[in-house]
């Protein structure tokens, strides 16, 4: 597989929703020189990095960012990325949000934020924690428990969907909601994402 490279800075993300979210964030910050590459899941990272470094134009890449969810273990998530970088002889940062190497300079971010378990959904929920709809979201899940119903396995994803049901156009997924302006991208919760995106291109 050959990957078309047309910008000097690349950001590898897990999937389509991450791509849509970061596209909205990059546009919000006015960063026009970052190309976002979804890899279809973290299990595909090593294979797709191999394809990436063999693609025409990679030699001209200045900055390479990699972003993935911590899930339950942020350290294991970081080590997984480092292992994939090692397999293709790319620079390996000592820790997340620390750039290393040159042409490309490599930076890694583990979501939701450095050292914390969770995922992009948790970051978005933190950003809207003071939104007037959130007490209703909390009450909804409390009601489910009162009725003796089990809560969803992925509680963060479920809370995001419940919150998005309160927006003008319901039914959007996380990334689509970012494109629609439903996440407050200037919120302090997204500060590390902002720093990360600027680090990729600095």
N, C-alpha and C positions, 0 to 999 in steps of 0.2 A: 504494500500500500504506500502510495506517495502522498504526502501532505503538502498542499499548496501554502507556501509561506510568502506573505506579501507585506509584512510589517516588521520593524526591527526588534520589537519586544513581543514575546509569546507568553501566554498564560494558559497552562494546562489545568482543566477542571474535570470533575467526575462525569457530569452528564448535562443533558439539555436544560434542566431547570437552573443549574449553576451557571450555565452559559448565558441564559436570558437575564438572570439576576445581575451578573457581572457586566454584561452589555449595558444594562440600564445604569449601573454604577459608574462605569467608564464614561458613558455619555454625560452623566450628571457632573462629573469632575472635569469634563472637557479634555480627556486623555485620548487623543485620536491615533496614537502610535502603538497601541496594544492589540494584538490579535488573540482572540480567545479560541481555544481548541478543546472541545469536549472529547473525552476518551471512552465514553460508554461504560463507566464503572471502574473502580480502583483496581480490580483484577486485571484490567487491560493495560495498566500503566507501563509495565516493563516492555511489552511488545510494541506499544505505540511510541514509546521513547526511541526504540530502535529504528522504527520507521521514520520518526521525526528527524533524527540526526543524519539519515541517509537521503533526506528530501532536498531537492534543489533550493538553494537560498539559505540553508541552515548556517552555513559558514559566515553569513552576514548578520546573524542574530546577535544582538547586543545583550539583551536581558531575557532570562527564562524564569518564569514563576510557575510554581506548582501548588495547587490548593486542593485539600480534601478534608472530609469530616473526620473528627476525632473518634466519633461514636463512643464506645465505653473506655477507650484507652488512647489518650493523645500521644503518649510516648511510642506505643506500637505503631500508630499511624505515621508518625514522623520517621521511624526506623524503616517502615515499608517503603516510603519514598526514597530514603537514602540508599536502600538496597537496589532499587530500580535505577537510580542515578549511577551507582557504582558499576552496575552491570553494563552500562554503555559508556563508561569512562567520562562521565560529566562531573563537574565540581560538586562536592558534598558539603552543605552548610553544617556548622557545628550545632546549631539549634534553629528552631523556627524564627522567622523574621530577621535572620542574620544573613546578609548576602555574602557570596564567596565566588572566587574565580573571575575570569575575564574572557569575554567573547565566546560563550555567553557567561554573564554573571548570573548565578543561580540563587533564587530566594524561595523559601517554602513557607506556606501558612497552613496551620491546622485549625480548622473551624470547630467551635465557634470563636475561641480566642486562645491565646497561648496558655497551654497547661490545663485547659478545661475540657472535660468530656462533653459530648454533644455533637451538634450539627448546625448547618446554616439555619435551619428552622428555629433553633434556640436563640440565635442572634437576632433574627427578625422579631421573635416574640419579645425579647428584651427591649427592642426598639419601640414597640407599641405597648409596653407595660402600663403606661399612663393613659392609653386611649380609652375613651368612654365606653367602648364596646367590650373591653376586657373583663369587667365584673360580670357581664352577661355570659361570656365564654366560660368563666370559672363556675358560674352557677349552673350552666348546662351540664358540665361533667359531674358536678355535685349531685344534680338531679338524677343522672344515670346511676350513680352509686346508691342513692336513696331507693331507686327502683330495683335494686339488686342486680343490675346489669354490669358486666365486665367492662372495664375501660379498654380502649384500643391498645394494641401492643406497642405501637409507636406513638406515644402520647404527644410528642412535640409536633409531629405531622398532623395529628388529629386536631390539636389546638390551632394550628395555622389554618386549617380548612374551616374550622368553626369561626375564627376571626374573619377570614376572607368572605364568609357568608354575610357579614355585616356591611360589606362595601357595596357601592352602587351597582356594580355588575358582578353578581355571584358566580361561582364555578371556576374561577381562575386558579391555576396552580401557582406555586411560589414565584417562579421566574416570570410568569405572565403578569402576576400582580406587581412585580417590580417594574415591568415595562409600562404598566398602567398607572404607576405613581402611587401605589397603595402602601408602600413602605417608606417611612421618613428617613431618607438616605443621609440627611444631615445630623441624625441623632448620634449622640456620643457612643452608643452601642456599636456603631460601625467604624469607630475611629481606627482600630487596628487594620481593618480592610482597606481603609483609605491610605494608611501608612504603607501597607504592603504593596498596593498598586503603584504608589509613587516610587517605592524602592526598586521595583522591577525595572523602571526606566531611568533611574538616577545614575 
